[in-house]
Amino acid sequence: MAADTPLVNDIRSASRTMVRELGFMANTLAATPYSASAVHALLEIDAHGNLTAAQLAEFLGLDKSSVSRMVAKLIANGELQEQPCADDARAKQLQLSAQGQRTVAGIHAYGQTQVRSALAQLNPSLQQAVAQGLTAYAQALQAHRLGSAAGKASSASAATTSIQIHSGYRAGAIGRIAEMHAVFYARHWGFGAFFESKVASGLAEFSGRLGEPCNQIWTAVQNERIVGSVAIDGQDLGNNQAHLRWFILDDGCRGGGIGRQLLTQALAFCDQRGFASTELWTFQGLDAARRLYESLGFVLVHEEAGQQWGSTVVEQQFSRRLHSA
């Protein structure tokens, strides 16, 4: 990505605005007499329990000498206290004092007021988008700093810890799932209105059949916002075959295992219902999805050029035989 793309410039501009509006340009932060690094030190100790100065330096991304000076000041001001480590008497664990606990409570109250006041300017959909986007971006920055595959995996995993899988219809599901499909396939494959309307109309028709025990839908939900989906249609193919449909993940949720969780629940449902096979239709080029399908027992059984999605692609059919529950 070029350094001067509008996307990069927009993010950098927004970051500068956030730094100013959150008060990081000032000498002190969050209505305390302390610097931003000292406030963050108190919050990390509160979040993680007892920490050594070395562990705190790692969390903050600061050099040990700077952290040692900062910790000494916080101890002198009565915010922190030291206790010997149980397994190493030479090391000291940092704990919040009673005064430090009151200071941290004030910091949390101050920050919550800031966030609530800002969110009040946004509609609920934008509120959820902000929460998801900021979480993903913060973790991507952390993964870049760590500079390793392990760091990236840790970031992807952390990004999905707040996501829960729900079964059954959820308010807004038809529009949200259609939106995720439309945005992803327009951006990467040039699909247009024909594709979006087909997804939306198919979902609307299917939703009217969710009362049938052979049909089910699962959604991945983060902060009350749908970020992924998959459905099993047990009626449209006949012949005791299940049709796996509308498998999609929001861009910020890929790579953390949520897709596998969705598919695993859907396939467990197929096995419990005793479907002879589960079929899905996709097209050539969706390599990450194909690897996931094949890892769960799907086999490519047919492919040919087609236009069922509104553009000419190499359409593929994958099949998975019944696995005994």
ZALO-948678 format. One record per residue (C-alpha): residue in three letters; x, y, z. Coordinates in nm, 2 decimals, always signed. Example, Ala and Ser with C-alpha at 12.3 -4.5 7.8 and 13.67 -1.06 7.14 Angstrom:
2
SITE  zator    east   north      up
SITE    Ala   +1.23   -0.45   +0.78
SITE    Ser   +1.37   -0.11   +0.71
REM end
This chain:
325
SITE  zator    east   north      up
SITE    Met   +0.00   +0.00   +0.00
SITE    Ala   +0.14   +0.34   -0.10
SITE    Ala   +0.23   +0.56   +0.19
SITE    Asp   +0.02   +0.85   +0.06
SITE    Thr   -0.31   +0.66   -0.01
SITE    Pro   -0.63   +0.84   +0.11
SITE    Leu   -0.69   +0.55   +0.35
SITE    Val   -0.36   +0.58   +0.52
SITE    Asn   -0.39   +0.96   +0.54
SITE    Asp   -0.74   +0.94   +0.68
SITE    Ile   -0.63   +0.70   +0.95
SITE    Arg   -0.33   +0.91   +1.04
SITE    Ser   -0.54   +1.23   +1.06
SITE    Ala   -0.80   +1.06   +1.28
SITE    Ser   -0.52   +0.93   +1.50
SITE    Arg   -0.38   +1.28   +1.55
SITE    Thr   -0.73   +1.41   +1.63
SITE    Met   -0.78   +1.13   +1.89
SITE    Val   -0.45   +1.21   +2.06
SITE    Arg   -0.55   +1.57   +2.10
SITE    Glu   -0.91   +1.51   +2.20
SITE    Leu   -0.82   +1.24   +2.46
SITE    Gly   -0.57   +1.48   +2.62
SITE    Phe   -0.25   +1.30   +2.54
SITE    Met   -0.08   +1.63   +2.43
SITE    Ala   -0.11   +1.77   +2.78
SITE    Asn   +0.15   +1.70   +3.06
SITE    Thr   -0.11   +1.51   +3.27
SITE    Leu   -0.39   +1.28   +3.18
SITE    Ala   -0.74   +1.18   +3.29
SITE    Ala   -0.77   +1.46   +3.56
SITE    Thr   -0.48   +1.31   +3.75
SITE    Pro   -0.14   +1.48   +3.83
SITE    Tyr   +0.03   +1.20   +3.62
SITE    Ser   +0.17   +1.17   +3.27
SITE    Ala   +0.01   +0.94   +3.01
SITE    Ser   +0.27   +0.67   +3.07
SITE    Ala   +0.21   +0.67   +3.45
SITE    Val   -0.17   +0.66   +3.40
SITE    His   -0.13   +0.36   +3.17
SITE    Ala   +0.10   +0.19   +3.42
SITE    Leu   -0.17   +0.22   +3.69
SITE    Leu   -0.43   +0.08   +3.45
SITE    Glu   -0.21   -0.22   +3.34
SITE    Ile   -0.14   -0.31   +3.70
SITE    Asp   -0.51   -0.29   +3.78
SITE    Ala   -0.59   -0.50   +3.47
SITE    His   -0.33   -0.77   +3.51
SITE    Gly   -0.29   -0.79   +3.89
SITE    Asn   +0.06   -0.80   +4.03
SITE    Leu   +0.34   -0.72   +3.78
SITE    Thr   +0.71   -0.67   +3.81
SITE    Ala   +0.87   -0.36   +3.67
SITE    Ala   +1.01   -0.57   +3.38
SITE    Gln   +0.67   -0.70   +3.29
SITE    Leu   +0.52   -0.35   +3.31
SITE    Ala   +0.79   -0.22   +3.07
SITE    Glu   +0.70   -0.50   +2.83
SITE    Phe   +0.33   -0.41   +2.84
SITE    Leu   +0.39   -0.04   +2.79
SITE    Gly   +0.66   -0.08   +2.53
SITE    Leu   +0.90   +0.14   +2.73
SITE    Asp   +1.26   +0.09   +2.83
SITE    Lys   +1.32   -0.05   +3.18
SITE    Ser   +1.50   +0.25   +3.31
SITE    Ser   +1.21   +0.49   +3.23
SITE    Val   +0.97   +0.25   +3.39
SITE    Ser   +1.18   +0.22   +3.70
SITE    Arg   +1.19   +0.60   +3.75
SITE    Met   +0.81   +0.62   +3.69
SITE    Val   +0.74   +0.34   +3.93
SITE    Ala   +0.96   +0.50   +4.20
SITE    Lys   +0.76   +0.82   +4.17
SITE    Leu   +0.42   +0.63   +4.19
SITE    Ile   +0.55   +0.45   +4.50
SITE    Ala   +0.67   +0.77   +4.66
SITE    Asn   +0.32   +0.93   +4.59
SITE    Gly   +0.15   +0.64   +4.76
SITE    Glu   -0.02   +0.49   +4.45
SITE    Leu   +0.18   +0.17   +4.44
SITE    Gln   +0.34   -0.07   +4.69
SITE    Glu   +0.60   -0.35   +4.64
SITE    Gln   +0.58   -0.71   +4.76
SITE    Pro   +0.84   -0.98   +4.72
SITE    Cys   +0.77   -1.23   +4.45
SITE    Ala   +0.68   -1.57   +4.59
SITE    Asp   +0.92   -1.76   +4.36
SITE    Asp   +1.20   -1.50   +4.35
SITE    Ala   +1.28   -1.29   +4.66
SITE    Arg   +1.50   -1.07   +4.46
SITE    Ala   +1.21   -0.95   +4.24
SITE    Lys   +0.94   -0.72   +4.35
SITE    Gln   +0.57   -0.73   +4.25
SITE    Leu   +0.39   -0.40   +4.21
SITE    Gln   +0.04   -0.37   +4.36
SITE    Leu   -0.21   -0.08   +4.37
SITE    Ser   -0.23   +0.07   +4.72
SITE    Ala   -0.57   +0.17   +4.86
SITE    Gln   -0.50   +0.52   +4.73
SITE    Gly   -0.40   +0.37   +4.39
SITE    Gln   -0.73   +0.19   +4.37
SITE    Arg   -0.91   +0.51   +4.42
SITE    Thr   -0.70   +0.69   +4.16
SITE    Val   -0.77   +0.41   +3.91
SITE    Ala   -1.14   +0.42   +3.98
SITE    Gly   -1.13   +0.79   +3.90
SITE    Ile   -0.94   +0.73   +3.58
SITE    His   -1.20   +0.47   +3.47
SITE    Ala   -1.48   +0.71   +3.55
SITE    Tyr   -1.31   +0.99   +3.35
SITE    Gly   -1.25   +0.77   +3.05
SITE    Gln   -1.60   +0.62   +3.05
SITE    Thr   -1.75   +0.97   +3.05
SITE    Gln   -1.53   +1.07   +2.75
SITE    Val   -1.63   +0.76   +2.56
SITE    Arg   -2.00   +0.79   +2.64
SITE    Ser   -2.01   +1.15   +2.54
SITE    Ala   -1.84   +1.07   +2.20
SITE    Leu   -2.07   +0.77   +2.13
SITE    Ala   -2.37   +0.99   +2.20
SITE    Gln   -2.29   +1.17   +1.88
SITE    Leu   -2.32   +0.85   +1.67
SITE    Asn   -2.61   +0.62   +1.58
SITE    Pro   -2.60   +0.26   +1.72
SITE    Ser   -2.47   +0.11   +1.40
SITE    Leu   -2.17   +0.35   +1.39
SITE    Gln   -2.11   +0.28   +1.76
SITE    Gln   -2.06   -0.09   +1.69
SITE    Ala   -1.85   -0.02   +1.38
SITE    Val   -1.62   +0.21   +1.59
SITE    Ala   -1.58   -0.05   +1.86
SITE    Gln   -1.50   -0.33   +1.61
SITE    Gly   -1.27   -0.11   +1.40
SITE    Leu   -1.07   +0.04   +1.69
SITE    Thr   -1.02   -0.30   +1.84
SITE    Ala   -0.89   -0.46   +1.52
SITE    Tyr   -0.67   -0.16   +1.44
SITE    Ala   -0.52   -0.15   +1.79
SITE    Gln   -0.44   -0.52   +1.78
SITE    Ala   -0.29   -0.48   +1.43
SITE    Leu   -0.06   -0.21   +1.56
SITE    Gln   +0.04   -0.44   +1.85
SITE    Ala   +0.11   -0.73   +1.61
SITE    His   +0.33   -0.50   +1.39
SITE    Arg   +0.53   -0.39   +1.70
SITE    Leu   +0.58   -0.75   +1.81
SITE    Gly   +0.69   -0.82   +1.45
SITE    Ser   +0.64   -1.20   +1.45
SITE    Ala   +0.39   -1.46   +1.34
SITE    Ala   +0.32   -1.53   +1.70
SITE    Gly   +0.23   -1.17   +1.76
SITE    Lys   +0.00   -1.17   +1.46
SITE    Ala   -0.17   -1.49   +1.58
SITE    Ser   -0.21   -1.35   +1.93
SITE    Ser   -0.36   -1.03   +1.78
SITE    Ala   -0.61   -1.22   +1.56
SITE    Ser   -0.71   -1.44   +1.86
SITE    Ala   -0.76   -1.14   +2.09
SITE    Ala   -0.97   -0.97   +1.82
SITE    Thr   -1.22   -1.25   +1.84
SITE    Thr   -1.24   -1.31   +2.21
SITE    Ser   -1.55   -1.09   +2.24
SITE    Ile   -1.74   -1.26   +1.96
SITE    Gln   -2.02   -1.51   +2.04
SITE    Ile   -2.20   -1.75   +1.82
SITE    His   -2.58   -1.74   +1.83
SITE    Ser   -2.83   -1.98   +1.66
SITE    Gly   -3.16   -1.88   +1.52
SITE    Tyr   -3.30   -1.56   +1.37
SITE    Arg   -3.16   -1.23   +1.50
SITE    Ala   -3.31   -0.89   +1.44
SITE    Gly   -3.13   -0.72   +1.14
SITE    Ala   -2.98   -1.05   +1.02
SITE    Ile   -3.12   -1.03   +0.67
SITE    Gly   -2.99   -0.68   +0.59
SITE    Arg   -2.66   -0.73   +0.77
SITE    Ile   -2.57   -1.06   +0.61
SITE    Ala   -2.67   -0.92   +0.27
SITE    Glu   -2.45   -0.62   +0.33
SITE    Met   -2.14   -0.82   +0.43
SITE    His   -2.18   -1.03   +0.11
SITE    Ala   -2.24   -0.73   -0.11
SITE    Val   -1.94   -0.53   +0.02
SITE    Phe   -1.70   -0.82   +0.02
SITE    Tyr   -1.78   -0.95   -0.33
SITE    Ala   -1.81   -0.60   -0.48
SITE    Arg   -1.47   -0.51   -0.35
SITE    His   -1.29   -0.83   -0.45
SITE    Trp   -1.49   -0.96   -0.74
SITE    Gly   -1.68   -0.68   -0.89
SITE    Phe   -2.03   -0.83   -0.81
SITE    Gly   -2.31   -0.58   -0.82
SITE    Ala   -2.68   -0.52   -0.76
SITE    Phe   -2.78   -0.86   -0.91
SITE    Phe   -2.57   -1.05   -0.65
SITE    Glu   -2.68   -0.84   -0.35
SITE    Ser   -3.05   -0.86   -0.44
SITE    Lys   -3.01   -1.24   -0.49
SITE    Val   -2.86   -1.28   -0.14
SITE    Ala   -3.12   -1.06   +0.02
SITE    Ser   -3.42   -1.22   -0.14
SITE    Gly   -3.28   -1.57   -0.07
SITE    Leu   -3.23   -1.49   +0.30
SITE    Ala   -3.57   -1.34   +0.33
SITE    Glu   -3.73   -1.65   +0.18
SITE    Phe   -3.52   -1.88   +0.40
SITE    Ser   -3.60   -1.68   +0.71
SITE    Gly   -3.96   -1.76   +0.67
SITE    Arg   -3.87   -2.13   +0.69
SITE    Leu   -3.66   -2.12   +1.01
SITE    Gly   -3.95   -2.27   +1.20
SITE    Glu   -3.88   -2.60   +1.03
SITE    Pro   -3.65   -2.82   +1.24
SITE    Cys   -3.42   -2.91   +0.94
SITE    Asn   -3.33   -2.54   +0.89
SITE    Gln   -3.10   -2.32   +1.10
SITE    Ile   -2.89   -2.01   +1.09
SITE    Trp   -2.59   -1.91   +1.31
SITE    Thr   -2.45   -1.56   +1.35
SITE    Ala   -2.13   -1.44   +1.50
SITE    Val   -2.20   -1.13   +1.72
SITE    Gln   -1.95   -0.88   +1.85
SITE    Asn   -2.08   -0.59   +2.06
SITE    Glu   -2.43   -0.66   +1.95
SITE    Arg   -2.33   -0.63   +1.58
SITE    Ile   -2.34   -0.93   +1.34
SITE    Val   -1.99   -1.00   +1.20
SITE    Gly   -2.04   -1.34   +1.05
SITE    Ser   -2.30   -1.60   +0.95
SITE    Val   -2.37   -1.94   +0.81
SITE    Ala   -2.70   -2.13   +0.74
SITE    Ile   -2.81   -2.48   +0.68
SITE    Asp   -3.11   -2.52   +0.45
SITE    Gly   -3.24   -2.87   +0.48
SITE    Gln   -3.53   -2.83   +0.23
SITE    Asp   -3.42   -2.68   -0.10
SITE    Leu   -3.21   -2.96   -0.23
SITE    Gly   -3.43   -3.26   -0.13
SITE    Asn   -3.29   -3.61   -0.13
SITE    Asn   -3.19   -3.58   +0.24
SITE    Gln   -2.92   -3.33   +0.15
SITE    Ala   -2.83   -3.02   +0.35
SITE    His   -2.74   -2.70   +0.17
SITE    Leu   -2.47   -2.48   +0.34
SITE    Arg   -2.54   -2.12   +0.26
SITE    Trp   -2.44   -1.76   +0.33
SITE    Phe   -2.11   -1.83   +0.50
SITE    Ile   -1.94   -1.49   +0.54
SITE    Leu   -1.72   -1.30   +0.79
SITE    Asp   -1.67   -0.93   +0.83
SITE    Asp   -1.32   -0.82   +0.72
SITE    Gly   -1.20   -0.75   +1.07
SITE    Cys   -1.29   -1.09   +1.20
SITE    Arg   -1.10   -1.32   +0.96
SITE    Gly   -0.81   -1.53   +1.07
SITE    Gly   -0.91   -1.57   +1.44
SITE    Gly   -1.10   -1.90   +1.41
SITE    Ile   -1.46   -1.76   +1.40
SITE    Gly   -1.52   -1.90   +1.06
SITE    Arg   -1.42   -2.25   +1.18
SITE    Gln   -1.65   -2.22   +1.48
SITE    Leu   -1.95   -2.12   +1.26
SITE    Leu   -1.89   -2.41   +1.02
SITE    Thr   -1.83   -2.66   +1.30
SITE    Gln   -2.16   -2.58   +1.46
SITE    Ala   -2.34   -2.59   +1.13
SITE    Leu   -2.19   -2.93   +1.04
SITE    Ala   -2.26   -3.07   +1.38
SITE    Phe   -2.62   -2.98   +1.32
SITE    Cys   -2.61   -3.16   +0.99
SITE    Asp   -2.47   -3.48   +1.15
SITE    Gln   -2.73   -3.46   +1.43
SITE    Arg   -3.01   -3.43   +1.18
SITE    Gly   -2.88   -3.72   +0.99
SITE    Phe   -2.84   -3.56   +0.65
SITE    Ala   -2.68   -3.79   +0.40
SITE    Ser   -2.45   -3.51   +0.28
SITE    Thr   -2.39   -3.14   +0.30
SITE    Glu   -2.35   -2.95   -0.02
SITE    Leu   -2.21   -2.60   -0.09
SITE    Trp   -2.16   -2.39   -0.40
SITE    Thr   -1.88   -2.14   -0.43
SITE    Phe   -1.64   -2.04   -0.70
SITE    Gln   -1.27   -2.07   -0.79
SITE    Gly   -1.04   -1.82   -0.63
SITE    Leu   -1.17   -1.82   -0.27
SITE    Asp   -0.87   -2.01   -0.16
SITE    Ala   -0.88   -1.94   +0.22
SITE    Ala   -1.24   -2.06   +0.23
SITE    Arg   -1.16   -2.36   +0.03
SITE    Arg   -0.89   -2.47   +0.26
SITE    Leu   -1.13   -2.44   +0.55
SITE    Tyr   -1.40   -2.64   +0.38
SITE    Glu   -1.15   -2.92   +0.29
SITE    Ser   -1.01   -2.93   +0.64
SITE    Leu   -1.37   -3.00   +0.76
SITE    Gly   -1.43   -3.29   +0.52
SITE    Phe   -1.56   -3.12   +0.20
SITE    Val   -1.45   -3.25   -0.13
SITE    Leu   -1.47   -3.07   -0.47
SITE    Val   -1.71   -3.28   -0.68
SITE    His   -1.79   -3.05   -0.98
SITE    Glu   -1.68   -2.72   -1.14
SITE    Glu   -1.78   -2.53   -1.45
SITE    Ala   -1.81   -2.18   -1.58
SITE    Gly   -2.14   -2.02   -1.48
SITE    Gln   -2.31   -1.69   -1.40
SITE    Gln   -2.55   -1.77   -1.11
SITE    Trp   -2.39   -1.48   -0.91
SITE    Gly   -2.42   -1.22   -1.20
SITE    Ser   -2.06   -1.25   -1.33
SITE    Thr   -1.89   -1.53   -1.51
SITE    Val   -1.68   -1.73   -1.27
SITE    Val   -1.57   -2.10   -1.24
SITE    Glu   -1.85   -2.23   -1.01
SITE    Gln   -1.76   -2.51   -0.78
SITE    Gln   -1.96   -2.76   -0.58
SITE    Phe   -1.82   -2.92   -0.26
SITE    Ser   -1.98   -3.21   -0.08
SITE    Arg   -1.93   -3.36   +0.26
SITE    Arg   -2.08   -3.70   +0.35
SITE    Leu   -2.25   -3.78   +0.68
SITE    His   -2.02   -3.80   +0.98
SITE    Ser   -2.17   -4.01   +1.26
SITE    Ala   -2.25   -3.79   +1.57
REM end
